Amino acid sequence: MTFASPEEKRAYTRNLFARIARRYELLNQVMSLGQVERWRWTAADEAAVPPGGWVLDVATGEGGLARALVRRWPRVRVVGLDFTPQMLQLARERSVGRPIYWTEGDALHLPFPDGFFDAAVNAFMLRNVTDVRATLAEQARVVRPGGRVVCLEMTWPRNPLFRPLFHLYFGGIAPVVGGLLTGHWDAYRYLPRSVQVFMPPEGLAATMEAVGLESVRYRFLMMETVTLHVGVRSG
């Protein structure tokens, strides 16, 4: 799917996630073959938040990664930010009693001062923003020097034997399942296509370095269908 302007993409994605909010976590489980919680735990572990520290989950959705952060680092304080009110309402409902603060906001204009957080994380959001570099620059800005920015994202596998199978499942079967369960067929056609057209892992690593993150590294998960990038705020 192509968009005439960044504003059109922003409006489309916000509306999309509002429409699928109630079924979003179910579809995450289905489309990841039940592995999404393991990926979130791995991302949370990489955040390396010190006791009493603050961590920001950008585009928190219904709060899955924010809850993983609290489980992995019980003494930290988590802020979950999203620009979709319907997602934040679900996050609040599903996270009662946990030390997580929820706020509505834009990933391109984070409402926090420089260096406020010990780490910032995001999961499956970068391919949906209108400006990846600006989004990463904002996360680097709000993290203290020496703190980490962690990015969990889908990627199209390169293995020539596995690639056709992934295309069949993620590009064919999963959208049908998503459409049947939610009734929003366009949403689950858009999501696989957004993975196909997103920058490769080395491109994302280079972008992280360009916004001032150091020691950037990444690794593949789930047969090269998911990448986990980690960078350290320079300073």
CYANA upper distance limits for C-alpha pairs under 8 A (distance plus 0.5 A):
  1 MET  CA    190 TYR  CA      7.04
  1 MET  CA    193 ARG  CA      7.74
  3 PHE  CA      8 GLU  CA      6.58
  3 PHE  CA      9 LYS  CA      6.27
  4 ALA  CA      8 GLU  CA      6.93
  4 ALA  CA      9 LYS  CA      8.42
  5 SER  CA      9 LYS  CA      7.11
  6 PRO  CA     10 ARG  CA      6.66
  6 PRO  CA    130 THR  CA      5.86
  7 GLU  CA     11 ALA  CA      6.66
  7 GLU  CA    130 THR  CA      8.46
  8 GLU  CA     12 TYR  CA      6.57
  9 LYS  CA     13 THR  CA      6.60
  9 LYS  CA    129 VAL  CA      8.39
  9 LYS  CA    130 THR  CA      7.30
 10 ARG  CA     14 ARG  CA      6.62
 10 ARG  CA    129 VAL  CA      7.54
 10 ARG  CA    130 THR  CA      7.23
 11 ALA  CA     15 ASN  CA      6.65
 12 TYR  CA     16 LEU  CA      6.48
 13 THR  CA     17 PHE  CA      6.67
 13 THR  CA    128 ASN  CA      7.40
 14 ARG  CA     18 ALA  CA      6.71
 14 ARG  CA     83 PHE  CA      7.61
 14 ARG  CA     84 THR  CA      6.50
 15 ASN  CA     19 ARG  CA      6.69
 16 LEU  CA     20 ILE  CA      6.90
 16 LEU  CA    187 ALA  CA      6.68
 17 PHE  CA     21 ALA  CA      6.08
 17 PHE  CA     24 TYR  CA      8.45
 17 PHE  CA     84 THR  CA      7.46
 17 PHE  CA     87 MET  CA      7.93
 18 ALA  CA     84 THR  CA      6.64
 18 ALA  CA     85 PRO  CA      7.99
 18 ALA  CA     86 GLN  CA      6.04
 18 ALA  CA     87 MET  CA      7.24
 19 ARG  CA    184 HIS  CA      8.21
 20 ILE  CA     24 TYR  CA      6.10
 20 ILE  CA    182 THR  CA      7.14
 20 ILE  CA    184 HIS  CA      7.82
 20 ILE  CA    187 ALA  CA      8.43
 21 ALA  CA     25 GLU  CA      8.39
 21 ALA  CA     62 GLU  CA      8.16
 21 ALA  CA     86 GLN  CA      6.92
 21 ALA  CA     87 MET  CA      6.17
 21 ALA  CA     90 LEU  CA      8.27
 22 ARG  CA     90 LEU  CA      8.12
 23 ARG  CA     27 LEU  CA      6.70
 23 ARG  CA    181 LEU  CA      8.13
 23 ARG  CA    182 THR  CA      7.05
 24 TYR  CA     28 ASN  CA      6.69
 25 GLU  CA     29 GLN  CA      6.85
 25 GLU  CA     62 GLU  CA      8.03
 26 LEU  CA     30 VAL  CA      6.85
 27 LEU  CA     31 MET  CA      6.34
 27 LEU  CA    178 GLY  CA      6.90
 28 ASN  CA     32 SER  CA      6.41
 28 ASN  CA     34 GLY  CA      8.34
 28 ASN  CA     36 VAL  CA      7.22
 29 GLN  CA     33 LEU  CA      6.46
 29 GLN  CA     34 GLY  CA      5.16
 29 GLN  CA     35 GLN  CA      7.42
 29 GLN  CA     36 VAL  CA      6.76
 30 VAL  CA     34 GLY  CA      6.73
 30 VAL  CA    174 ALA  CA      8.33
 31 MET  CA    170 PHE  CA      7.70
 31 MET  CA    174 ALA  CA      6.44
 32 SER  CA     36 VAL  CA      6.25
 35 GLN  CA     39 TRP  CA      6.99
 36 VAL  CA     40 ARG  CA      6.73
 37 GLU  CA     41 TRP  CA      6.67
 37 GLU  CA     64 GLY  CA      8.28
 37 GLU  CA     68 ALA  CA      8.40
 38 ARG  CA     42 THR  CA      6.79
 39 TRP  CA     43 ALA  CA      6.78
 39 TRP  CA    152 LEU  CA      8.36
 39 TRP  CA    221 LEU  CA      8.32
 40 ARG  CA     44 ALA  CA      6.55
 40 ARG  CA     64 GLY  CA      7.97
 40 ARG  CA     65 LEU  CA      5.95
 40 ARG  CA     68 ALA  CA      6.81
 40 ARG  CA    123 ALA  CA      8.34
 40 ARG  CA    152 LEU  CA      8.48
 41 TRP  CA     45 ASP  CA      6.59
 41 TRP  CA     65 LEU  CA      8.08
 41 TRP  CA     68 ALA  CA      6.15
 41 TRP  CA     69 LEU  CA      7.89
 41 TRP  CA     72 ARG  CA      7.73
 42 THR  CA     46 GLU  CA      6.90
 43 ALA  CA     47 ALA  CA      7.09
 43 ALA  CA    121 VAL  CA      8.16
 43 ALA  CA    150 VAL  CA      7.15
 43 ALA  CA    151 CYS  CA      8.03
 43 ALA  CA    152 LEU  CA      7.19
 43 ALA  CA    228 LEU  CA      7.48
 44 ALA  CA     48 ALA  CA      8.06
 44 ALA  CA     65 LEU  CA      7.65
 44 ALA  CA     68 ALA  CA      6.73
 44 ALA  CA     69 LEU  CA      5.51
 44 ALA  CA     72 ARG  CA      7.08
 44 ALA  CA    121 VAL  CA      8.36
 45 ASP  CA     69 LEU  CA      8.13
 45 ASP  CA     72 ARG  CA      7.00
 46 GLU  CA    150 VAL  CA      7.48
 46 GLU  CA    230 VAL  CA      7.82
 47 ALA  CA    119 ALA  CA      6.46
 47 ALA  CA    120 ALA  CA      7.89
 47 ALA  CA    121 VAL  CA      7.67
 47 ALA  CA    148 ARG  CA      6.52
 47 ALA  CA    149 VAL  CA      7.67
 47 ALA  CA    150 VAL  CA      6.86
 48 ALA  CA    119 ALA  CA      8.17
 48 ALA  CA    148 ARG  CA      8.09
 49 VAL  CA     53 GLY  CA      6.49
 49 VAL  CA     54 TRP  CA      7.83
 49 VAL  CA     55 VAL  CA      7.53
 49 VAL  CA     73 TRP  CA      7.43
 49 VAL  CA     76 VAL  CA      7.58
 49 VAL  CA    118 ASP  CA      6.69
 49 VAL  CA    119 ALA  CA      6.97
 50 PRO  CA     76 VAL  CA      7.78
 50 PRO  CA    118 ASP  CA      8.02
 51 PRO  CA     73 TRP  CA      7.95
 51 PRO  CA     75 ARG  CA      5.82
 51 PRO  CA     76 VAL  CA      6.25
 52 GLY  CA     75 ARG  CA      5.95
 52 GLY  CA     76 VAL  CA      5.26
 52 GLY  CA     77 ARG  CA      7.30
 53 GLY  CA     75 ARG  CA      8.16
 53 GLY  CA     76 VAL  CA      5.51
 53 GLY  CA     77 ARG  CA      6.70
 53 GLY  CA    117 PHE  CA      7.86
 53 GLY  CA    118 ASP  CA      6.48
 54 TRP  CA     76 VAL  CA      6.43
 54 TRP  CA     77 ARG  CA      5.38
 54 TRP  CA     78 VAL  CA      6.33
 54 TRP  CA     79 VAL  CA      8.07
 54 TRP  CA    116 PHE  CA      8.19
 54 TRP  CA    117 PHE  CA      5.53
 54 TRP  CA    118 ASP  CA      5.95
 54 TRP  CA    119 ALA  CA      7.49
 55 VAL  CA     76 VAL  CA      7.91
 55 VAL  CA     77 ARG  CA      6.91
 55 VAL  CA     78 VAL  CA      5.49
 55 VAL  CA     79 VAL  CA      6.82
 55 VAL  CA    117 PHE  CA      5.93
 55 VAL  CA    118 ASP  CA      6.21
 55 VAL  CA    119 ALA  CA      5.34
 55 VAL  CA    120 ALA  CA      6.06
 55 VAL  CA    121 VAL  CA      8.11
 56 LEU  CA     78 VAL  CA      6.41
 56 LEU  CA     79 VAL  CA      5.37
 56 LEU  CA     80 GLY  CA      6.57
 56 LEU  CA     81 LEU  CA      7.95
 56 LEU  CA    117 PHE  CA      7.19
 56 LEU  CA    119 ALA  CA      6.94
 56 LEU  CA    120 ALA  CA      5.10
 56 LEU  CA    121 VAL  CA      6.69
 57 ASP  CA     65 LEU  CA      7.70
 57 ASP  CA     66 ALA  CA      6.61
 57 ASP  CA     78 VAL  CA      7.75
 57 ASP  CA     79 VAL  CA      6.60
 57 ASP  CA     80 GLY  CA      5.30
 57 ASP  CA     81 LEU  CA      6.69
 57 ASP  CA    120 ALA  CA      6.45
 57 ASP  CA    121 VAL  CA      5.47
 57 ASP  CA    122 ASN  CA      6.19
 58 VAL  CA     80 GLY  CA      6.83
 58 VAL  CA     81 LEU  CA      5.68
 58 VAL  CA     82 ASP  CA      7.00
 58 VAL  CA    107 ALA  CA      7.02
 58 VAL  CA    120 ALA  CA      7.68
 58 VAL  CA    121 VAL  CA      6.70
 58 VAL  CA    122 ASN  CA      5.59
 58 VAL  CA    123 ALA  CA      8.35
 59 ALA  CA     80 GLY  CA      7.82
 59 ALA  CA     81 LEU  CA      6.04
 59 ALA  CA     82 ASP  CA      4.91
 59 ALA  CA     83 PHE  CA      7.63
 59 ALA  CA    107 ALA  CA      7.60
 59 ALA  CA    122 ASN  CA      7.01
 59 ALA  CA    123 ALA  CA      7.97
 59 ALA  CA    125 MET  CA      6.89
 60 THR  CA     64 GLY  CA      7.78
 60 THR  CA     65 LEU  CA      7.36
 60 THR  CA     66 ALA  CA      7.30
 60 THR  CA     80 GLY  CA      5.78
 60 THR  CA     81 LEU  CA      6.08
 60 THR  CA     82 ASP  CA      6.10
 60 THR  CA     88 LEU  CA      8.38
 60 THR  CA    122 ASN  CA      7.79
 60 THR  CA    123 ALA  CA      8.17
 61 GLY  CA     81 LEU  CA      8.49
 61 GLY  CA     82 ASP  CA      6.72
 61 GLY  CA     84 THR  CA      8.19
 61 GLY  CA     87 MET  CA      5.58
 61 GLY  CA     88 LEU  CA      6.95
 61 GLY  CA     91 ALA  CA      7.45
 62 GLU  CA     87 MET  CA      5.55
 62 GLU  CA     88 LEU  CA      6.52
 62 GLU  CA     89 GLN  CA      8.18
 62 GLU  CA     90 LEU  CA      5.82
 62 GLU  CA     91 ALA  CA      4.58
 62 GLU  CA     92 ARG  CA      8.37
 62 GLU  CA     94 ARG  CA      8.15
 63 GLY  CA     67 ARG  CA      6.66
 63 GLY  CA     80 GLY  CA      7.44
 63 GLY  CA     88 LEU  CA      8.22
 63 GLY  CA     90 LEU  CA      8.42
 63 GLY  CA     91 ALA  CA      5.32
 63 GLY  CA     92 ARG  CA      8.49
 63 GLY  CA     94 ARG  CA      8.23
 63 GLY  CA     95 SER  CA      7.97
 64 GLY  CA     68 ALA  CA      6.85
 64 GLY  CA     91 ALA  CA      8.47
 65 LEU  CA     69 LEU  CA      6.72
 65 LEU  CA    123 ALA  CA      7.90
 66 ALA  CA     70 VAL  CA      7.03
 66 ALA  CA     78 VAL  CA      7.05
 66 ALA  CA     79 VAL  CA      8.11
 66 ALA  CA     80 GLY  CA      6.88
 66 ALA  CA    100 ILE  CA      7.79
 67 ARG  CA     71 ARG  CA      6.80
 67 ARG  CA     95 SER  CA      7.64
 67 ARG  CA     98 ARG  CA      8.26
 67 ARG  CA    100 ILE  CA      8.43
 68 ALA  CA     72 ARG  CA      6.59
 69 LEU  CA     73 TRP  CA      6.33
 69 LEU  CA     74 PRO  CA      8.30
 69 LEU  CA     78 VAL  CA      7.94
 70 VAL  CA     74 PRO  CA      5.54
 70 VAL  CA     75 ARG  CA      8.05
 70 VAL  CA     76 VAL  CA      7.22
 70 VAL  CA     77 ARG  CA      8.08
 70 VAL  CA     78 VAL  CA      7.69
 70 VAL  CA     98 ARG  CA      7.96
 70 VAL  CA     99 PRO  CA      7.89
 70 VAL  CA    100 ILE  CA      8.44
 76 VAL  CA     99 PRO  CA      8.38
 77 ARG  CA     99 PRO  CA      6.35
 77 ARG  CA    100 ILE  CA      6.79
 77 ARG  CA    101 TYR  CA      8.44
 78 VAL  CA     99 PRO  CA      7.09
 78 VAL  CA    100 ILE  CA      5.28
 78 VAL  CA    101 TYR  CA      6.74
 79 VAL  CA    100 ILE  CA      6.15
 79 VAL  CA    101 TYR  CA      5.20
 79 VAL  CA    102 TRP  CA      6.32
 79 VAL  CA    103 THR  CA      7.88
 80 GLY  CA    100 ILE  CA      7.40
 80 GLY  CA    101 TYR  CA      6.61
 80 GLY  CA    102 TRP  CA      5.37
 80 GLY  CA    103 THR  CA      6.83
 81 LEU  CA     88 LEU  CA      8.43
 81 LEU  CA    102 TRP  CA      6.51
 81 LEU  CA    103 THR  CA      5.50
 81 LEU  CA    104 GLU  CA      6.07
 81 LEU  CA    105 GLY  CA      6.44
 81 LEU  CA    106 ASP  CA      8.38
 82 ASP  CA     87 MET  CA      7.92
 82 ASP  CA     88 LEU  CA      7.15
 82 ASP  CA    103 THR  CA      7.29
 82 ASP  CA    104 GLU  CA      5.66
 82 ASP  CA    105 GLY  CA      6.09
 82 ASP  CA    106 ASP  CA      7.34
 82 ASP  CA    107 ALA  CA      8.15
 83 PHE  CA    104 GLU  CA      5.76
 83 PHE  CA    105 GLY  CA      5.53
 83 PHE  CA    106 ASP  CA      6.13
 83 PHE  CA    107 ALA  CA      8.39
 84 THR  CA     88 LEU  CA      7.07
 84 THR  CA    104 GLU  CA      7.67
 85 PRO  CA     89 GLN  CA      6.67
 85 PRO  CA    104 GLU  CA      7.35
 86 GLN  CA     90 LEU  CA      7.02
 87 MET  CA     91 ALA  CA      6.74
 88 LEU  CA     92 ARG  CA      6.71
 88 LEU  CA    102 TRP  CA      7.43
 88 LEU  CA    103 THR  CA      8.14
 88 LEU  CA    104 GLU  CA      7.91
 89 GLN  CA     93 GLU  CA      6.82
 90 LEU  CA     94 ARG  CA      6.62
 91 ALA  CA     95 SER  CA      6.52
 91 ALA  CA    102 TRP  CA      8.46
 92 ARG  CA     96 VAL  CA      6.80
 92 ARG  CA    102 TRP  CA      7.83
 95 SER  CA    100 ILE  CA      8.11
105 GLY  CA    109 HIS  CA      8.06
105 GLY  CA    110 LEU  CA      7.12
105 GLY  CA    111 PRO  CA      7.52
106 ASP  CA    110 LEU  CA      6.45
107 ALA  CA    135 THR  CA      6.37
107 ALA  CA    138 GLU  CA      7.88
108 LEU  CA    131 ASP  CA      8.25
108 LEU  CA    134 ALA  CA      6.73
108 LEU  CA    135 THR  CA      5.48
108 LEU  CA    138 GLU  CA      6.98
109 HIS  CA    138 GLU  CA      7.36
110 LEU  CA    138 GLU  CA      7.00
110 LEU  CA    139 GLN  CA      8.32
110 LEU  CA    142 VAL  CA      8.45
112 PHE  CA    116 PHE  CA      7.40
112 PHE  CA    142 VAL  CA      7.02
113 PRO  CA    142 VAL  CA      6.61
114 ASP  CA    141 ARG  CA      5.87
114 ASP  CA    142 VAL  CA      4.93
114 ASP  CA    143 VAL  CA      7.34
114 ASP  CA    144 ARG  CA      7.89
115 GLY  CA    141 ARG  CA      6.77
115 GLY  CA    142 VAL  CA      4.95
115 GLY  CA    143 VAL  CA      4.89
115 GLY  CA    144 ARG  CA      4.33
115 GLY  CA    145 PRO  CA      7.51
116 PHE  CA    142 VAL  CA      5.94
116 PHE  CA    143 VAL  CA      6.39
116 PHE  CA    144 ARG  CA      6.75
117 PHE  CA    142 VAL  CA      6.49
117 PHE  CA    143 VAL  CA      5.19
117 PHE  CA    144 ARG  CA      6.50
117 PHE  CA    147 GLY  CA      8.19
118 ASP  CA    143 VAL  CA      6.14
118 ASP  CA    144 ARG  CA      6.26
118 ASP  CA    147 GLY  CA      5.53
118 ASP  CA    148 ARG  CA      7.51
119 ALA  CA    143 VAL  CA      6.19
119 ALA  CA    144 ARG  CA      8.15
119 ALA  CA    147 GLY  CA      5.71
119 ALA  CA    148 ARG  CA      5.26
119 ALA  CA    149 VAL  CA      6.29
119 ALA  CA    150 VAL  CA      8.32
120 ALA  CA    139 GLN  CA      6.70
120 ALA  CA    140 ALA  CA      8.40
120 ALA  CA    142 VAL  CA      8.49
120 ALA  CA    143 VAL  CA      7.13
120 ALA  CA    148 ARG  CA      6.96
120 ALA  CA    149 VAL  CA      5.37
120 ALA  CA    150 VAL  CA      6.85
121 VAL  CA    149 VAL  CA      6.20
121 VAL  CA    150 VAL  CA      5.11
121 VAL  CA    151 CYS  CA      6.37
121 VAL  CA    152 LEU  CA      8.45
122 ASN  CA    126 LEU  CA      8.35
122 ASN  CA    150 VAL  CA      6.92
122 ASN  CA    151 CYS  CA      5.60
122 ASN  CA    152 LEU  CA      6.69
123 ALA  CA    151 CYS  CA      6.50
123 ALA  CA    152 LEU  CA      5.02
123 ALA  CA    153 GLU  CA      6.45
124 PHE  CA    151 CYS  CA      8.45
124 PHE  CA    152 LEU  CA      6.44
124 PHE  CA    153 GLU  CA      5.13
124 PHE  CA    154 MET  CA      7.02
125 MET  CA    129 VAL  CA      7.29
125 MET  CA    153 GLU  CA      7.78
126 LEU  CA    132 VAL  CA      6.54
126 LEU  CA    135 THR  CA      8.31
126 LEU  CA    153 GLU  CA      7.84
127 ARG  CA    132 VAL  CA      8.01
127 ARG  CA    194 SER  CA      6.71
127 ARG  CA    195 VAL  CA      7.42
127 ARG  CA    198 PHE  CA      6.32
128 ASN  CA    194 SER  CA      7.81
129 VAL  CA    135 THR  CA      8.08
131 ASP  CA    135 THR  CA      6.69
132 VAL  CA    136 LEU  CA      6.72
133 ARG  CA    137 ALA  CA      6.55
133 ARG  CA    207 THR  CA      6.64
133 ARG  CA    208 MET  CA      8.00
133 ARG  CA    211 VAL  CA      7.59
134 ALA  CA    138 GLU  CA      6.72
135 THR  CA    139 GLN  CA      7.05
136 LEU  CA    140 ALA  CA      6.65
136 LEU  CA    207 THR  CA      8.48
136 LEU  CA    208 MET  CA      7.09
136 LEU  CA    211 VAL  CA      7.39
137 ALA  CA    141 ARG  CA      6.55
137 ALA  CA    208 MET  CA      8.44
137 ALA  CA    211 VAL  CA      5.69
137 ALA  CA    212 GLY  CA      8.20
138 GLU  CA    142 VAL  CA      6.95
139 GLN  CA    143 VAL  CA      6.94
139 GLN  CA    149 VAL  CA      7.42
140 ALA  CA    149 VAL  CA      7.26
140 ALA  CA    211 VAL  CA      7.66
140 ALA  CA    212 GLY  CA      7.65
140 ALA  CA    213 LEU  CA      7.45
140 ALA  CA    233 ARG  CA      6.54
143 VAL  CA    147 GLY  CA      6.28
143 VAL  CA    148 ARG  CA      7.64
143 VAL  CA    149 VAL  CA      8.15
143 VAL  CA    233 ARG  CA      7.24
144 ARG  CA    233 ARG  CA      7.26
145 PRO  CA    232 VAL  CA      8.17
145 PRO  CA    233 ARG  CA      5.48
145 PRO  CA    234 SER  CA      5.94
145 PRO  CA    235 GLY  CA      5.20
146 GLY  CA    232 VAL  CA      6.17
146 GLY  CA    233 ARG  CA      5.63
146 GLY  CA    234 SER  CA      6.71
146 GLY  CA    235 GLY  CA      7.31
147 GLY  CA    232 VAL  CA      6.12
147 GLY  CA    233 ARG  CA      5.96
148 ARG  CA    230 VAL  CA      7.24
148 ARG  CA    231 GLY  CA      6.11
148 ARG  CA    232 VAL  CA      5.02
148 ARG  CA    233 ARG  CA      6.56
149 VAL  CA    230 VAL  CA      6.30
149 VAL  CA    231 GLY  CA      5.80
149 VAL  CA    232 VAL  CA      6.83
149 VAL  CA    233 ARG  CA      7.86
150 VAL  CA    228 LEU  CA      7.67
150 VAL  CA    229 HIS  CA      6.20
150 VAL  CA    230 VAL  CA      5.12
150 VAL  CA    231 GLY  CA      7.14
151 CYS  CA    227 THR  CA      8.48
151 CYS  CA    228 LEU  CA      6.23
151 CYS  CA    229 HIS  CA      5.52
151 CYS  CA    230 VAL  CA      6.99
152 LEU  CA    226 VAL  CA      7.72
152 LEU  CA    227 THR  CA      6.41
152 LEU  CA    228 LEU  CA      5.21
152 LEU  CA    229 HIS  CA      7.03
153 GLU  CA    226 VAL  CA      6.18
153 GLU  CA    227 THR  CA      5.93
153 GLU  CA    228 LEU  CA      7.13
154 MET  CA    195 VAL  CA      6.73
154 MET  CA    225 THR  CA      6.28
154 MET  CA    226 VAL  CA      4.87
154 MET  CA    227 THR  CA      6.72
155 THR  CA    195 VAL  CA      6.33
155 THR  CA    196 GLN  CA      7.80
155 THR  CA    198 PHE  CA      8.16
155 THR  CA    200 PRO  CA      7.65
155 THR  CA    201 PRO  CA      8.00
155 THR  CA    224 GLU  CA      7.64
155 THR  CA    225 THR  CA      5.49
155 THR  CA    226 VAL  CA      5.89
155 THR  CA    227 THR  CA      7.10
156 TRP  CA    163 ARG  CA      8.02
156 TRP  CA    195 VAL  CA      6.99
156 TRP  CA    196 GLN  CA      6.52
156 TRP  CA    224 GLU  CA      7.96
156 TRP  CA    225 THR  CA      6.21
157 PRO  CA    162 PHE  CA      7.76
157 PRO  CA    163 ARG  CA      6.05
157 PRO  CA    166 PHE  CA      8.05
157 PRO  CA    223 MET  CA      7.82
157 PRO  CA    224 GLU  CA      5.59
157 PRO  CA    225 THR  CA      5.71
158 ARG  CA    162 PHE  CA      8.30
158 ARG  CA    163 ARG  CA      6.71
158 ARG  CA    224 GLU  CA      7.83
159 ASN  CA    163 ARG  CA      6.16
160 PRO  CA    164 PRO  CA      7.78
161 LEU  CA    165 LEU  CA      8.19
162 PHE  CA    166 PHE  CA      6.75
163 ARG  CA    167 HIS  CA      6.63
164 PRO  CA    168 LEU  CA      6.68
165 LEU  CA    169 TYR  CA      6.75
166 PHE  CA    170 PHE  CA      6.13
166 PHE  CA    171 GLY  CA      7.84
167 HIS  CA    171 GLY  CA      5.36
167 HIS  CA    172 GLY  CA      7.30
168 LEU  CA    172 GLY  CA      5.50
168 LEU  CA    173 ILE  CA      6.94
169 TYR  CA    173 ILE  CA      5.26
169 TYR  CA    174 ALA  CA      6.31
170 PHE  CA    174 ALA  CA      5.62
170 PHE  CA    175 PRO  CA      7.52
170 PHE  CA    192 PRO  CA      6.88
171 GLY  CA    175 PRO  CA      7.06
171 GLY  CA    189 ARG  CA      8.20
171 GLY  CA    192 PRO  CA      6.12
171 GLY  CA    193 ARG  CA      8.07
172 GLY  CA    176 VAL  CA      7.18
173 ILE  CA    177 VAL  CA      6.84
174 ALA  CA    178 GLY  CA      6.53
174 ALA  CA    188 TYR  CA      8.17
175 PRO  CA    179 GLY  CA      6.45
175 PRO  CA    185 TRP  CA      7.67
175 PRO  CA    188 TYR  CA      5.14
175 PRO  CA    189 ARG  CA      6.22
175 PRO  CA    192 PRO  CA      8.20
176 VAL  CA    180 LEU  CA      6.60
176 VAL  CA    185 TRP  CA      7.92
176 VAL  CA    188 TYR  CA      8.06
177 VAL  CA    181 LEU  CA      6.65
178 GLY  CA    182 THR  CA      6.51
178 GLY  CA    183 GLY  CA      8.15
178 GLY  CA    184 HIS  CA      8.02
178 GLY  CA    185 TRP  CA      7.58
178 GLY  CA    188 TYR  CA      6.30
179 GLY  CA    183 GLY  CA      5.41
179 GLY  CA    184 HIS  CA      5.71
179 GLY  CA    185 TRP  CA      4.76
179 GLY  CA    186 ASP  CA      8.24
179 GLY  CA    187 ALA  CA      8.28
179 GLY  CA    188 TYR  CA      6.80
180 LEU  CA    184 HIS  CA      8.37
180 LEU  CA    185 TRP  CA      8.14
184 HIS  CA    188 TYR  CA      7.55
185 TRP  CA    189 ARG  CA      6.86
186 ASP  CA    190 TYR  CA      6.56
187 ALA  CA    191 LEU  CA      6.84
188 TYR  CA    192 PRO  CA      7.42
189 ARG  CA    193 ARG  CA      7.12
190 TYR  CA    194 SER  CA      6.58
191 LEU  CA    195 VAL  CA      7.22
192 PRO  CA    196 GLN  CA      7.07
193 ARG  CA    197 VAL  CA      6.91
194 SER  CA    198 PHE  CA      6.60
199 MET  CA    203 GLY  CA      6.23
199 MET  CA    204 LEU  CA      6.88
200 PRO  CA    204 LEU  CA      6.97
201 PRO  CA    205 ALA  CA      6.76
201 PRO  CA    218 TYR  CA      8.09
201 PRO  CA    227 THR  CA      7.53
202 GLU  CA    206 ALA  CA      6.70
203 GLY  CA    207 THR  CA      6.74
204 LEU  CA    208 MET  CA      6.74
205 ALA  CA    209 GLU  CA      6.89
205 ALA  CA    216 VAL  CA      6.78
205 ALA  CA    217 ARG  CA      7.48
205 ALA  CA    218 TYR  CA      7.92
205 ALA  CA    229 HIS  CA      7.54
206 ALA  CA    210 ALA  CA      6.68
207 THR  CA    211 VAL  CA      7.08
208 MET  CA    212 GLY  CA      7.40
208 MET  CA    213 LEU  CA      6.12
208 MET  CA    216 VAL  CA      7.68
208 MET  CA    231 GLY  CA      7.46
209 GLU  CA    213 LEU  CA      5.26
209 GLU  CA    214 GLU  CA      6.49
209 GLU  CA    216 VAL  CA      7.25
209 GLU  CA    231 GLY  CA      8.26
212 GLY  CA    233 ARG  CA      7.00
212 GLY  CA    234 SER  CA      6.51
213 LEU  CA    231 GLY  CA      5.75
213 LEU  CA    232 VAL  CA      5.62
213 LEU  CA    233 ARG  CA      5.25
213 LEU  CA    234 SER  CA      6.21
214 GLU  CA    231 GLY  CA      6.07
214 GLU  CA    232 VAL  CA      5.47
214 GLU  CA    233 ARG  CA      6.74
214 GLU  CA    234 SER  CA      6.44
215 SER  CA    230 VAL  CA      8.46
215 SER  CA    231 GLY  CA      6.27
215 SER  CA    232 VAL  CA      6.63
216 VAL  CA    229 HIS  CA      7.56
216 VAL  CA    230 VAL  CA      6.07
216 VAL  CA    231 GLY  CA      4.76
216 VAL  CA    232 VAL  CA      7.39
217 ARG  CA    229 HIS  CA      6.24
217 ARG  CA    230 VAL  CA      6.02
217 ARG  CA    231 GLY  CA      7.16
218 TYR  CA    227 THR  CA      7.11
218 TYR  CA    228 LEU  CA      5.84
218 TYR  CA    229 HIS  CA      4.72
218 TYR  CA    230 VAL  CA      6.74
219 ARG  CA    227 THR  CA      6.18
219 ARG  CA    228 LEU  CA      5.98
219 ARG  CA    229 HIS  CA      7.30
220 PHE  CA    224 GLU  CA      5.42
220 PHE  CA    225 THR  CA      7.63
220 PHE  CA    226 VAL  CA      6.25
220 PHE  CA    227 THR  CA      5.09
220 PHE  CA    228 LEU  CA      6.96
221 LEU  CA    225 THR  CA      6.91
221 LEU  CA    226 VAL  CA      5.50
221 LEU  CA    227 THR  CA      6.44
221 LEU  CA    228 LEU  CA      7.98
222 MET  CA    226 VAL  CA      6.58
